[in-house]
């Protein structure tokens, strides 16, 4: 069983720097990289975008953060 290198992201610049480091380490060691986002509290970000997508606003925000971190890791 091969373990993945796991890094948490929250959309902040420090977490994106952690993604940079983790992506480099995963590539160096030949490991898969797993990006994780978690939130204990929902923040009010406005509901218009989420309603248009038919999803709760926190889910839309989480998906956007993970997608941005994934693009950064691939870069």
N, CA, C, O and CB atoms as a CASP TS submission, in Angstrom:
PFRMAT TS
TARGET T0000
AUTHOR 0000-0000-0000
METHOD Language model
MODEL 1
PARENT N/A
ATOM      1  N   UNK     1       0.845  -1.181   0.000  1.00  0.00           N
ATOM      2  CA  UNK     1       0.000   0.000   0.000  1.00  0.00           C
ATOM      3  C   UNK     1       0.891   1.245   0.000  1.00  0.00           C
ATOM      4  O   UNK     1       1.746   1.413   0.869  1.00  0.00           O
ATOM      5  CB  UNK     1      -0.962  -0.002   1.226  1.00  0.00           C
ATOM      6  N   UNK     2       0.676   2.098  -0.976  1.00  0.00           N
ATOM      7  CA  UNK     2       1.455   3.327  -1.078  1.00  0.00           C
ATOM      8  C   UNK     2       0.686   4.460  -0.411  1.00  0.00           C
ATOM      9  O   UNK     2      -0.477   4.712  -0.727  1.00  0.00           O
ATOM     10  CB  UNK     2       1.769   3.669  -2.561  1.00  0.00           C
ATOM     11  N   UNK     3       1.352   5.132   0.508  1.00  0.00           N
ATOM     12  CA  UNK     3       0.730   6.254   1.197  1.00  0.00           C
ATOM     13  C   UNK     3       0.866   7.519   0.365  1.00  0.00           C
ATOM     14  O   UNK     3       1.842   7.699  -0.364  1.00  0.00           O
ATOM     15  CB  UNK     3       1.354   6.455   2.586  1.00  0.00           C
ATOM     16  N   UNK     4      -0.121   8.384   0.484  1.00  0.00           N
ATOM     17  CA  UNK     4      -0.085   9.666  -0.220  1.00  0.00           C
ATOM     18  C   UNK     4       0.475  10.733   0.702  1.00  0.00           C
ATOM     19  O   UNK     4       0.390  10.619   1.925  1.00  0.00           O
ATOM     20  CB  UNK     4      -1.495  10.066  -0.723  1.00  0.00           C
ATOM     21  N   UNK     5       1.040  11.759   0.116  1.00  0.00           N
ATOM     22  CA  UNK     5       1.419  12.950   0.865  1.00  0.00           C
ATOM     23  C   UNK     5       0.163  13.819   0.927  1.00  0.00           C
ATOM     24  O   UNK     5      -0.442  14.108  -0.105  1.00  0.00           O
ATOM     25  CB  UNK     5       2.650  13.718   0.194  1.00  0.00           C
ATOM     26  N   UNK     6      -0.225  14.229   2.116  1.00  0.00           N
ATOM     27  CA  UNK     6      -1.474  14.959   2.318  1.00  0.00           C
ATOM     28  C   UNK     6      -1.159  16.389   2.752  1.00  0.00           C
ATOM     29  O   UNK     6      -0.313  16.609   3.618  1.00  0.00           O
ATOM     30  CB  UNK     6      -2.370  14.247   3.372  1.00  0.00           C
ATOM     31  N   UNK     7      -1.844  17.356   2.146  1.00  0.00           N
ATOM     32  CA  UNK     7      -1.680  18.756   2.529  1.00  0.00           C
ATOM     33  C   UNK     7      -3.066  19.395   2.626  1.00  0.00           C
ATOM     34  O   UNK     7      -3.931  19.178   1.777  1.00  0.00           O
ATOM     35  CB  UNK     7      -0.773  19.524   1.501  1.00  0.00           C
ATOM     36  N   UNK     8      -3.253  20.185   3.679  1.00  0.00           N
ATOM     37  CA  UNK     8      -4.515  20.892   3.876  1.00  0.00           C
ATOM     38  C   UNK     8      -4.485  22.257   3.219  1.00  0.00           C
ATOM     39  O   UNK     8      -3.471  22.954   3.251  1.00  0.00           O
ATOM     40  CB  UNK     8      -4.820  21.035   5.360  1.00  0.00           C
ATOM     41  N   UNK     9      -5.603  22.633   2.623  1.00  0.00           N
ATOM     42  CA  UNK     9      -5.721  23.945   1.982  1.00  0.00           C
ATOM     43  C   UNK     9      -6.972  24.647   2.505  1.00  0.00           C
ATOM     44  O   UNK     9      -7.996  24.020   2.773  1.00  0.00           O
ATOM     45  CB  UNK     9      -5.773  23.807   0.427  1.00  0.00           C
ATOM     46  N   UNK    10      -6.856  25.974   2.641  1.00  0.00           N
ATOM     47  CA  UNK    10      -8.019  26.761   3.044  1.00  0.00           C
ATOM     48  C   UNK    10      -8.183  28.000   2.180  1.00  0.00           C
ATOM     49  O   UNK    10      -9.024  28.855   2.457  1.00  0.00           O
ATOM     50  CB  UNK    10      -7.904  27.162   4.504  1.00  0.00           C
ATOM     51  N   UNK    11      -7.370  28.092   1.128  1.00  0.00           N
ATOM     52  CA  UNK    11      -7.458  29.235   0.230  1.00  0.00           C
ATOM     53  C   UNK    11      -6.514  30.361   0.579  1.00  0.00           C
ATOM     54  O   UNK    11      -6.361  31.300  -0.201  1.00  0.00           O
ATOM     55  CB  UNK    11      -8.840  29.752   0.218  1.00  0.00           C
ATOM     56  N   UNK    12      -5.876  30.290   1.734  1.00  0.00           N
ATOM     57  CA  UNK    12      -4.947  31.349   2.135  1.00  0.00           C
ATOM     58  C   UNK    12      -3.615  31.184   1.410  1.00  0.00           C
ATOM     59  O   UNK    12      -3.291  30.100   0.923  1.00  0.00           O
ATOM     60  CB  UNK    12      -4.730  31.336   3.666  1.00  0.00           C
ATOM     61  N   UNK    13      -2.852  32.264   1.345  1.00  0.00           N
ATOM     62  CA  UNK    13      -1.538  32.194   0.698  1.00  0.00           C
ATOM     63  C   UNK    13      -0.608  31.209   1.407  1.00  0.00           C
ATOM     64  O   UNK    13       0.095  30.459   0.730  1.00  0.00           O
ATOM     65  CB  UNK    13      -0.895  33.580   0.664  1.00  0.00           C
ATOM     66  N   UNK    14      -0.574  31.180   2.754  1.00  0.00           N
ATOM     67  CA  UNK    14       0.278  30.171   3.405  1.00  0.00           C
ATOM     68  C   UNK    14      -0.108  28.731   3.045  1.00  0.00           C
ATOM     69  O   UNK    14       0.765  27.877   2.892  1.00  0.00           O
ATOM     70  CB  UNK    14       0.212  30.345   4.911  1.00  0.00           C
ATOM     71  N   UNK    15      -1.400  28.464   2.912  1.00  0.00           N
ATOM     72  CA  UNK    15      -1.791  27.100   2.552  1.00  0.00           C
ATOM     73  C   UNK    15      -1.409  26.785   1.106  1.00  0.00           C
ATOM     74  O   UNK    15      -1.096  25.638   0.787  1.00  0.00           O
ATOM     75  CB  UNK    15      -3.302  26.904   2.755  1.00  0.00           C
ATOM     76  N   UNK    16      -1.433  27.787   0.234  1.00  0.00           N
ATOM     77  CA  UNK    16      -1.018  27.556  -1.152  1.00  0.00           C
ATOM     78  C   UNK    16       0.492  27.356  -1.246  1.00  0.00           C
ATOM     79  O   UNK    16       0.964  26.621  -2.113  1.00  0.00           O
ATOM     80  CB  UNK    16      -1.450  28.729  -2.045  1.00  0.00           C
ATOM     81  N   UNK    17       1.250  28.000  -0.367  1.00  0.00           N
ATOM     82  CA  UNK    17       2.696  27.731  -0.301  1.00  0.00           C
ATOM     83  C   UNK    17       2.940  26.310   0.193  1.00  0.00           C
ATOM     84  O   UNK    17       3.886  25.655  -0.244  1.00  0.00           O
ATOM     85  CB  UNK    17       3.409  28.753   0.628  1.00  0.00           C
ATOM     86  N   UNK    18       2.095  25.830   1.099  1.00  0.00           N
ATOM     87  CA  UNK    18       2.190  24.443   1.555  1.00  0.00           C
ATOM     88  C   UNK    18       1.907  23.485   0.405  1.00  0.00           C
ATOM     89  O   UNK    18       2.527  22.425   0.312  1.00  0.00           O
ATOM     90  CB  UNK    18       1.213  24.184   2.718  1.00  0.00           C
ATOM     91  N   UNK    19       0.975  23.851  -0.471  1.00  0.00           N
ATOM     92  CA  UNK    19       0.692  23.042  -1.658  1.00  0.00           C
ATOM     93  C   UNK    19       1.930  22.988  -2.555  1.00  0.00           C
ATOM     94  O   UNK    19       2.272  21.925  -3.073  1.00  0.00           O
ATOM     95  CB  UNK    19      -0.525  23.617  -2.441  1.00  0.00           C
ATOM     96  N   UNK    20       2.598  24.118  -2.740  1.00  0.00           N
ATOM     97  CA  UNK    20       3.824  24.144  -3.546  1.00  0.00           C
ATOM     98  C   UNK    20       4.852  23.174  -2.979  1.00  0.00           C
ATOM     99  O   UNK    20       5.418  22.357  -3.707  1.00  0.00           O
ATOM    100  CB  UNK    20       4.410  25.570  -3.601  1.00  0.00           C
ATOM    101  N   UNK    21       5.087  23.272  -1.674  1.00  0.00           N
ATOM    102  CA  UNK    21       6.062  22.398  -1.023  1.00  0.00           C
ATOM    103  C   UNK    21       5.661  20.934  -1.165  1.00  0.00           C
ATOM    104  O   UNK    21       6.483  20.092  -1.527  1.00  0.00           O
ATOM    105  CB  UNK    21       6.204  22.764   0.459  1.00  0.00           C
ATOM    106  N   UNK    22       4.389  20.633  -0.879  1.00  0.00           N
ATOM    107  CA  UNK    22       3.909  19.255  -0.931  1.00  0.00           C
ATOM    108  C   UNK    22       3.994  18.683  -2.341  1.00  0.00           C
ATOM    109  O   UNK    22       4.343  17.516  -2.515  1.00  0.00           O
ATOM    110  CB  UNK    22       2.475  19.179  -0.426  1.00  0.00           C
ATOM    111  N   UNK    23       3.679  19.490  -3.345  1.00  0.00           N
ATOM    112  CA  UNK    23       3.762  19.020  -4.735  1.00  0.00           C
ATOM    113  C   UNK    23       5.205  18.674  -5.091  1.00  0.00           C
ATOM    114  O   UNK    23       5.467  17.655  -5.731  1.00  0.00           O
ATOM    115  CB  UNK    23       3.212  20.091  -5.712  1.00  0.00           C
ATOM    116  N   UNK    24       6.135  19.524  -4.674  1.00  0.00           N
ATOM    117  CA  UNK    24       7.555  19.242  -4.926  1.00  0.00           C
ATOM    118  C   UNK    24       7.991  17.959  -4.220  1.00  0.00           C
ATOM    119  O   UNK    24       8.666  17.119  -4.815  1.00  0.00           O
ATOM    120  CB  UNK    24       8.431  20.423  -4.461  1.00  0.00           C
ATOM    121  N   UNK    25       7.609  17.809  -2.962  1.00  0.00           N
ATOM    122  CA  UNK    25       7.980  16.625  -2.189  1.00  0.00           C
ATOM    123  C   UNK    25       7.363  15.358  -2.778  1.00  0.00           C
ATOM    124  O   UNK    25       8.034  14.330  -2.879  1.00  0.00           O
ATOM    125  CB  UNK    25       7.547  16.787  -0.732  1.00  0.00           C
ATOM    126  N   UNK    26       6.106  15.426  -3.163  1.00  0.00           N
ATOM    127  CA  UNK    26       5.435  14.263  -3.745  1.00  0.00           C
ATOM    128  C   UNK    26       6.120  13.845  -5.039  1.00  0.00           C
ATOM    129  O   UNK    26       6.334  12.657  -5.280  1.00  0.00           O
ATOM    130  CB  UNK    26       3.946  14.565  -4.004  1.00  0.00           C
ATOM    131  N   UNK    27       6.465  14.830  -5.874  1.00  0.00           N
ATOM    132  CA  UNK    27       7.151  14.515  -7.131  1.00  0.00           C
ATOM    133  C   UNK    27       8.533  13.921  -6.858  1.00  0.00           C
ATOM    134  O   UNK    27       8.936  12.954  -7.505  1.00  0.00           O
ATOM    135  CB  UNK    27       7.278  15.778  -8.010  1.00  0.00           C
ATOM    136  N   UNK    28       9.247  14.493  -5.912  1.00  0.00           N
ATOM    137  CA  UNK    28      10.580  14.021  -5.571  1.00  0.00           C
ATOM    138  C   UNK    28      10.553  12.579  -5.067  1.00  0.00           C
ATOM    139  O   UNK    28      11.436  11.788  -5.399  1.00  0.00           O
ATOM    140  CB  UNK    28      11.204  14.930  -4.520  1.00  0.00           C
ATOM    141  N   UNK    29       9.558  12.241  -4.281  1.00  0.00           N
ATOM    142  CA  UNK    29       9.476  10.917  -3.674  1.00  0.00           C
ATOM    143  C   UNK    29       8.612   9.932  -4.454  1.00  0.00           C
ATOM    144  O   UNK    29       8.484   8.768  -4.076  1.00  0.00           O
ATOM    145  CB  UNK    29       8.945  11.040  -2.287  1.00  0.00           C
ATOM    146  N   UNK    30       8.017  10.415  -5.555  1.00  0.00           N
ATOM    147  CA  UNK    30       7.171   9.541  -6.367  1.00  0.00           C
ATOM    148  C   UNK    30       5.894   9.118  -5.663  1.00  0.00           C
ATOM    149  O   UNK    30       5.418   7.996  -5.833  1.00  0.00           O
ATOM    150  CB  UNK    30       7.940   8.320  -6.767  1.00  0.00           C
ATOM    151  N   UNK    31       5.346  10.026  -4.871  1.00  0.00           N
ATOM    152  CA  UNK    31       4.125   9.742  -4.113  1.00  0.00           C
ATOM    153  C   UNK    31       2.936  10.484  -4.692  1.00  0.00           C
ATOM    154  O   UNK    31       3.097  11.559  -5.270  1.00  0.00           O
ATOM    155  CB  UNK    31       4.307  10.117  -2.643  1.00  0.00           C
ATOM    156  N   UNK    32       1.748   9.924  -4.545  1.00  0.00           N
ATOM    157  CA  UNK    32       0.555  10.689  -4.922  1.00  0.00           C
ATOM    158  C   UNK    32       0.347  11.829  -3.937  1.00  0.00           C
ATOM    159  O   UNK    32       0.741  11.738  -2.774  1.00  0.00           O
ATOM    160  CB  UNK    32      -0.699   9.776  -4.968  1.00  0.00           C
ATOM    161  N   UNK    33      -0.267  12.891  -4.404  1.00  0.00           N
ATOM    162  CA  UNK    33      -0.548  14.062  -3.567  1.00  0.00           C
ATOM    163  C   UNK    33      -2.047  14.145  -3.350  1.00  0.00           C
ATOM    164  O   UNK    33      -2.827  14.063  -4.299  1.00  0.00           O
ATOM    165  CB  UNK    33      -0.006  15.376  -4.218  1.00  0.00           C
ATOM    166  N   UNK    34      -2.440  14.308  -2.114  1.00  0.00           N
ATOM    167  CA  UNK    34      -3.855  14.463  -1.787  1.00  0.00           C
ATOM    168  C   UNK    34      -4.062  15.830  -1.151  1.00  0.00           C
ATOM    169  O   UNK    34      -3.422  16.163  -0.154  1.00  0.00           O
ATOM    170  CB  UNK    34      -4.344  13.327  -0.836  1.00  0.00           C
ATOM    171  N   UNK    35      -4.963  16.623  -1.735  1.00  0.00           N
ATOM    172  CA  UNK    35      -5.321  17.940  -1.208  1.00  0.00           C
ATOM    173  C   UNK    35      -6.594  17.801  -0.389  1.00  0.00           C
ATOM    174  O   UNK    35      -7.556  17.172  -0.830  1.00  0.00           O
ATOM    175  CB  UNK    35      -5.507  18.985  -2.358  1.00  0.00           C
ATOM    176  N   UNK    36      -6.600  18.389   0.803  1.00  0.00           N
ATOM    177  CA  UNK    36      -7.741  18.263   1.695  1.00  0.00           C
ATOM    178  C   UNK    36      -8.203  19.650   2.133  1.00  0.00           C
ATOM    179  O   UNK    36      -7.393  20.498   2.508  1.00  0.00           O
ATOM    180  CB  UNK    36      -7.386  17.391   2.920  1.00  0.00           C
ATOM    181  N   UNK    37      -9.504  19.867   2.081  1.00  0.00           N
ATOM    182  CA  UNK    37     -10.109  21.093   2.591  1.00  0.00           C
ATOM    183  C   UNK    37     -11.133  20.697   3.648  1.00  0.00           C
ATOM    184  O   UNK    37     -11.916  19.770   3.443  1.00  0.00           O
ATOM    185  CB  UNK    37     -10.772  21.937   1.438  1.00  0.00           C
ATOM    186  N   UNK    38     -11.124  21.391   4.763  1.00  0.00           N
ATOM    187  CA  UNK    38     -12.121  21.143   5.797  1.00  0.00           C
ATOM    188  C   UNK    38     -12.498  22.467   6.441  1.00  0.00           C
ATOM    189  O   UNK    38     -11.680  23.382   6.529  1.00  0.00           O
ATOM    190  CB  UNK    38     -11.593  20.139   6.859  1.00  0.00           C
ATOM    191  N   UNK    39     -13.731  22.560   6.887  1.00  0.00           N
ATOM    192  CA  UNK    39     -14.200  23.767   7.553  1.00  0.00           C
ATOM    193  C   UNK    39     -15.173  23.372   8.650  1.00  0.00           C
ATOM    194  O   UNK    39     -16.057  22.540   8.444  1.00  0.00           O
ATOM    195  CB  UNK    39     -14.866  24.745   6.546  1.00  0.00           C
ATOM    196  N   UNK    40     -15.001  23.972   9.808  1.00  0.00           N
ATOM    197  CA  UNK    40     -15.922  23.711  10.911  1.00  0.00           C
ATOM    198  C   UNK    40     -17.116  24.651  10.890  1.00  0.00           C
ATOM    199  O   UNK    40     -18.194  24.301  11.369  1.00  0.00           O
ATOM    200  CB  UNK    40     -15.200  23.834  12.236  1.00  0.00           C
ATOM    201  N   UNK    41     -16.928  25.834  10.339  1.00  0.00           N
ATOM    202  CA  UNK    41     -17.981  26.839  10.345  1.00  0.00           C
ATOM    203  C   UNK    41     -18.269  27.297   8.926  1.00  0.00           C
ATOM    204  O   UNK    41     -17.356  27.508   8.127  1.00  0.00           O
ATOM    205  CB  UNK    41     -17.590  28.034  11.228  1.00  0.00           C
ATOM    206  N   UNK    42     -19.535  27.444   8.630  1.00  0.00           N
ATOM    207  CA  UNK    42     -19.898  28.022   7.346  1.00  0.00           C
ATOM    208  C   UNK    42     -19.771  29.526   7.447  1.00  0.00           C
ATOM    209  O   UNK    42     -20.182  30.139   8.432  1.00  0.00           O
ATOM    210  CB  UNK    42     -21.332  27.611   6.921  1.00  0.00           C
ATOM    211  N   UNK    43     -19.202  30.098   6.426  1.00  0.00           N
ATOM    212  CA  UNK    43     -19.082  31.557   6.365  1.00  0.00           C
ATOM    213  C   UNK    43     -20.094  32.079   5.367  1.00  0.00           C
ATOM    214  O   UNK    43     -20.432  31.403   4.395  1.00  0.00           O
ATOM    215  CB  UNK    43     -17.636  31.997   5.973  1.00  0.00           C
ATOM    216  N   UNK    44     -20.572  33.278   5.613  1.00  0.00           N
ATOM    217  CA  UNK    44     -21.495  33.869   4.669  1.00  0.00           C
ATOM    218  C   UNK    44     -20.700  34.477   3.527  1.00  0.00           C
ATOM    219  O   UNK    44     -19.977  35.455   3.716  1.00  0.00           O
ATOM    220  CB  UNK    44     -22.392  34.928   5.352  1.00  0.00           C
ATOM    221  N   UNK    45     -20.830  33.913   2.377  1.00  0.00           N
ATOM    222  CA  UNK    45     -20.140  34.402   1.185  1.00  0.00           C
ATOM    223  C   UNK    45     -21.138  34.934   0.167  1.00  0.00           C
ATOM    224  O   UNK    45     -20.754  35.324  -0.936  1.00  0.00           O
ATOM    225  CB  UNK    45     -19.288  33.290   0.561  1.00  0.00           C
ATOM    226  N   UNK    46     -22.388  34.951   0.522  1.00  0.00           N
ATOM    227  CA  UNK    46     -23.418  35.323  -0.437  1.00  0.00           C
ATOM    228  C   UNK    46     -23.972  34.060  -1.057  1.00  0.00           C
ATOM    229  O   UNK    46     -23.225  33.109  -1.286  1.00  0.00           O
ATOM    230  CB  UNK    46     -22.864  36.281  -1.524  1.00  0.00           C
ATOM    231  N   UNK    47     -25.234  34.030  -1.329  1.00  0.00           N
ATOM    232  CA  UNK    47     -25.858  32.799  -1.790  1.00  0.00           C
ATOM    233  C   UNK    47     -26.178  32.779  -3.272  1.00  0.00           C
ATOM    234  O   UNK    47     -26.605  31.743  -3.780  1.00  0.00           O
ATOM    235  CB  UNK    47     -27.097  32.564  -1.028  1.00  0.00           C
ATOM    236  N   UNK    48     -25.992  33.871  -3.983  1.00  0.00           N
ATOM    237  CA  UNK    48     -26.397  33.928  -5.389  1.00  0.00           C
ATOM    238  C   UNK    48     -25.682  32.880  -6.235  1.00  0.00           C
ATOM    239  O   UNK    48     -26.335  32.146  -6.976  1.00  0.00           O
ATOM    240  CB  UNK    48     -26.127  35.313  -5.954  1.00  0.00           C
ATOM    241  N   UNK    49     -24.367  32.794  -6.145  1.00  0.00           N
ATOM    242  CA  UNK    49     -23.614  31.830  -6.940  1.00  0.00           C
ATOM    243  C   UNK    49     -24.030  30.415  -6.583  1.00  0.00           C
ATOM    244  O   UNK    49     -24.267  29.596  -7.470  1.00  0.00           O
ATOM    245  CB  UNK    49     -22.106  32.011  -6.730  1.00  0.00           C
ATOM    246  N   UNK    50     -24.121  30.122  -5.302  1.00  0.00           N
ATOM    247  CA  UNK    50     -24.463  28.775  -4.868  1.00  0.00           C
ATOM    248  C   UNK    50     -25.867  28.386  -5.332  1.00  0.00           C
ATOM    249  O   UNK    50     -26.083  27.254  -5.762  1.00  0.00           O
ATOM    250  CB  UNK    50     -24.362  28.669  -3.346  1.00  0.00           C
ATOM    251  N   UNK    51     -26.811  29.307  -5.250  1.00  0.00           N
ATOM    252  CA  UNK    51     -28.174  28.997  -5.693  1.00  0.00           C
ATOM    253  C   UNK    51     -28.195  28.704  -7.185  1.00  0.00           C
ATOM    254  O   UNK    51     -28.904  27.804  -7.634  1.00  0.00           O
ATOM    255  CB  UNK    51     -29.132  30.160  -5.367  1.00  0.00           C
ATOM    256  N   UNK    52     -27.413  29.466  -7.961  1.00  0.00           N
ATOM    257  CA  UNK    52     -27.376  29.234  -9.408  1.00  0.00           C
ATOM    258  C   UNK    52     -26.837  27.844  -9.722  1.00  0.00           C
ATOM    259  O   UNK    52     -27.240  27.232 -10.711  1.00  0.00           O
ATOM    260  CB  UNK    52     -26.518  30.300 -10.102  1.00  0.00           C
ATOM    261  N   UNK    53     -25.936  27.347  -8.896  1.00  0.00           N
ATOM    262  CA  UNK    53     -25.342  26.032  -9.121  1.00  0.00           C
ATOM    263  C   UNK    53     -26.119  24.921  -8.428  1.00  0.00           C
ATOM    264  O   UNK    53     -25.832  23.741  -8.633  1.00  0.00           O
ATOM    265  CB  UNK    53     -23.908  26.024  -8.643  1.00  0.00           C
ATOM    266  N   UNK    54     -27.095  25.289  -7.612  1.00  0.00           N
ATOM    267  CA  UNK    54     -27.884  24.298  -6.902  1.00  0.00           C
ATOM    268  C   UNK    54     -27.112  23.621  -5.776  1.00  0.00           C
ATOM    269  O   UNK    54     -27.409  22.479  -5.424  1.00  0.00           O
ATOM    270  CB  UNK    54     -28.380  23.264  -7.863  1.00  0.00           C
ATOM    271  N   UNK    55     -26.123  24.311  -5.209  1.00  0.00           N
ATOM    272  CA  UNK    55     -25.305  23.739  -4.144  1.00  0.00           C
ATOM    273  C   UNK    55     -25.241  24.720  -2.978  1.00  0.00           C
ATOM    274  O   UNK    55     -25.417  25.924  -3.163  1.00  0.00           O
ATOM    275  CB  UNK    55     -23.878  23.401  -4.659  1.00  0.00           C
ATOM    276  N   UNK    56     -24.988  24.201  -1.772  1.00  0.00           N
ATOM    277  CA  UNK    56     -24.762  25.119  -0.645  1.00  0.00           C
ATOM    278  C   UNK    56     -23.517  25.966  -0.886  1.00  0.00           C
ATOM    279  O   UNK    56     -22.558  25.494  -1.497  1.00  0.00           O
ATOM    280  CB  UNK    56     -24.623  24.333   0.680  1.00  0.00           C
ATOM    281  N   UNK    57     -23.521  27.215  -0.410  1.00  0.00           N
ATOM    282  CA  UNK    57     -22.415  28.130  -0.683  1.00  0.00           C
ATOM    283  C   UNK    57     -21.086  27.594  -0.164  1.00  0.00           C
ATOM    284  O   UNK    57     -20.059  27.798  -0.811  1.00  0.00           O
ATOM    285  CB  UNK    57     -22.697  29.486  -0.065  1.00  0.00           C
ATOM    286  N   UNK    58     -21.070  26.917   0.979  1.00  0.00           N
ATOM    287  CA  UNK    58     -19.820  26.381   1.521  1.00  0.00           C
ATOM    288  C   UNK    58     -19.251  25.290   0.603  1.00  0.00           C
ATOM    289  O   UNK    58     -18.033  25.179   0.461  1.00  0.00           O
ATOM    290  CB  UNK    58     -20.049  25.818   2.942  1.00  0.00           C
ATOM    291  N   UNK    59     -20.109  24.499  -0.012  1.00  0.00           N
ATOM    292  CA  UNK    59     -19.632  23.463  -0.936  1.00  0.00           C
ATOM    293  C   UNK    59     -19.002  24.091  -2.170  1.00  0.00           C
ATOM    294  O   UNK    59     -17.965  23.625  -2.643  1.00  0.00           O
ATOM    295  CB  UNK    59     -20.786  22.531  -1.348  1.00  0.00           C
ATOM    296  N   UNK    60     -19.616  25.138  -2.692  1.00  0.00           N
ATOM    297  CA  UNK    60     -19.065  25.835  -3.859  1.00  0.00           C
ATOM    298  C   UNK    60     -17.705  26.416  -3.504  1.00  0.00           C
ATOM    299  O   UNK    60     -16.756  26.296  -4.279  1.00  0.00           O
ATOM    300  CB  UNK    60     -20.027  26.955  -4.347  1.00  0.00           C
ATOM    301  N   UNK    61     -17.604  27.041  -2.345  1.00  0.00           N
ATOM    302  CA  UNK    61     -16.339  27.640  -1.894  1.00  0.00           C
ATOM    303  C   UNK    61     -15.265  26.567  -1.753  1.00  0.00           C
ATOM    304  O   UNK    61     -14.142  26.759  -2.220  1.00  0.00           O
ATOM    305  CB  UNK    61     -16.532  28.381  -0.548  1.00  0.00           C
ATOM    306  N   UNK    62     -15.585  25.456  -1.127  1.00  0.00           N
ATOM    307  CA  UNK    62     -14.622  24.368  -0.937  1.00  0.00           C
ATOM    308  C   UNK    62     -14.145  23.830  -2.277  1.00  0.00           C
ATOM    309  O   UNK    62     -12.950  23.608  -2.471  1.00  0.00           O
ATOM    310  CB  UNK    62     -15.242  23.236  -0.106  1.00  0.00           C
ATOM    311  N   UNK    63     -15.073  23.622  -3.197  1.00  0.00           N
ATOM    312  CA  UNK    63     -14.702  23.118  -4.523  1.00  0.00           C
ATOM    313  C   UNK    63     -13.778  24.094  -5.238  1.00  0.00           C
ATOM    314  O   UNK    63     -12.811  23.675  -5.874  1.00  0.00           O
ATOM    315  CB  UNK    63     -15.955  22.862  -5.373  1.00  0.00           C
ATOM    316  N   UNK    64     -14.061  25.384  -5.143  1.00  0.00           N
ATOM    317  CA  UNK    64     -13.221  26.394  -5.790  1.00  0.00           C
ATOM    318  C   UNK    64     -11.818  26.402  -5.202  1.00  0.00           C
ATOM    319  O   UNK    64     -10.839  26.512  -5.940  1.00  0.00           O
ATOM    320  CB  UNK    64     -13.851  27.779  -5.653  1.00  0.00           C
ATOM    321  N   UNK    65     -11.710  26.287  -3.881  1.00  0.00           N
ATOM    322  CA  UNK    65     -10.402  26.279  -3.223  1.00  0.00           C
ATOM    323  C   UNK    65      -9.600  25.062  -3.641  1.00  0.00           C
ATOM    324  O   UNK    65      -8.422  25.182  -3.975  1.00  0.00           O
ATOM    325  CB  UNK    65     -10.561  26.307  -1.700  1.00  0.00           C
ATOM    326  N   UNK    66     -10.218  23.900  -3.627  1.00  0.00           N
ATOM    327  CA  UNK    66      -9.500  22.674  -3.996  1.00  0.00           C
ATOM    328  C   UNK    66      -9.122  22.693  -5.477  1.00  0.00           C
ATOM    329  O   UNK    66      -8.026  22.260  -5.833  1.00  0.00           O
ATOM    330  CB  UNK    66     -10.359  21.428  -3.683  1.00  0.00           C
ATOM    331  N   UNK    67      -9.992  23.178  -6.333  1.00  0.00           N
ATOM    332  CA  UNK    67      -9.663  23.267  -7.766  1.00  0.00           C
ATOM    333  C   UNK    67      -8.479  24.206  -7.997  1.00  0.00           C
ATOM    334  O   UNK    67      -7.589  23.889  -8.786  1.00  0.00           O
ATOM    335  CB  UNK    67     -10.889  23.753  -8.573  1.00  0.00           C
ATOM    336  N   UNK    68      -8.456  25.346  -7.327  1.00  0.00           N
ATOM    337  CA  UNK    68      -7.344  26.293  -7.471  1.00  0.00           C
ATOM    338  C   UNK    68      -6.052  25.677  -6.958  1.00  0.00           C
ATOM    339  O   UNK    68      -5.006  25.835  -7.588  1.00  0.00           O
ATOM    340  CB  UNK    68      -7.642  27.603  -6.719  1.00  0.00           C
ATOM    341  N   UNK    69      -6.102  24.980  -5.828  1.00  0.00           N
ATOM    342  CA  UNK    69      -4.917  24.329  -5.286  1.00  0.00           C
ATOM    343  C   UNK    69      -4.434  23.208  -6.204  1.00  0.00           C
ATOM    344  O   UNK    69      -3.230  22.996  -6.347  1.00  0.00           O
ATOM    345  CB  UNK    69      -5.207  23.779  -3.891  1.00  0.00           C
ATOM    346  N   UNK    70      -5.363  22.499  -6.820  1.00  0.00           N
ATOM    347  CA  UNK    70      -4.989  21.430  -7.754  1.00  0.00           C
ATOM    348  C   UNK    70      -4.282  21.993  -8.970  1.00  0.00           C
ATOM    349  O   UNK    70      -3.269  21.453  -9.413  1.00  0.00           O
ATOM    350  CB  UNK    70      -6.223  20.638  -8.191  1.00  0.00           C
ATOM    351  N   UNK    71      -4.814  23.080  -9.511  1.00  0.00           N
ATOM    352  CA  UNK    71      -4.144  23.723 -10.664  1.00  0.00           C
ATOM    353  C   UNK    71      -2.737  24.173 -10.272  1.00  0.00           C
ATOM    354  O   UNK    71      -1.793  24.028 -11.049  1.00  0.00           O
ATOM    355  CB  UNK    71      -4.972  24.942 -11.179  1.00  0.00           C
ATOM    356  N   UNK    72      -2.604  24.716  -9.068  1.00  0.00           N
ATOM    357  CA  UNK    72      -1.300  25.188  -8.599  1.00  0.00           C
ATOM    358  C   UNK    72      -0.334  24.014  -8.436  1.00  0.00           C
ATOM    359  O   UNK    72       0.837  24.126  -8.799  1.00  0.00           O
ATOM    360  CB  UNK    72      -1.447  25.951  -7.263  1.00  0.00           C
ATOM    361  N   UNK    73      -0.806  22.904  -7.900  1.00  0.00           N
ATOM    362  CA  UNK    73       0.045  21.731  -7.709  1.00  0.00           C
ATOM    363  C   UNK    73       0.517  21.171  -9.049  1.00  0.00           C
ATOM    364  O   UNK    73       1.657  20.722  -9.165  1.00  0.00           O
ATOM    365  CB  UNK    73      -0.705  20.650  -6.921  1.00  0.00           C
ATOM    366  N   UNK    74      -0.343  21.196 -10.050  1.00  0.00           N
ATOM    367  CA  UNK    74       0.040  20.697 -11.378  1.00  0.00           C
ATOM    368  C   UNK    74       1.037  21.630 -12.060  1.00  0.00           C
ATOM    369  O   UNK    74       1.797  21.211 -12.933  1.00  0.00           O
ATOM    370  CB  UNK    74      -1.203  20.528 -12.262  1.00  0.00           C
ATOM    371  N   UNK    75       1.027  22.899 -11.654  1.00  0.00           N
ATOM    372  CA  UNK    75       1.935  23.888 -12.243  1.00  0.00           C
ATOM    373  C   UNK    75       3.296  23.749 -11.682  1.00  0.00           C
ATOM    374  O   UNK    75       4.198  24.497 -12.058  1.00  0.00           O
ATOM    375  CB  UNK    75       1.439  25.289 -12.024  1.00  0.00           C
TER
END
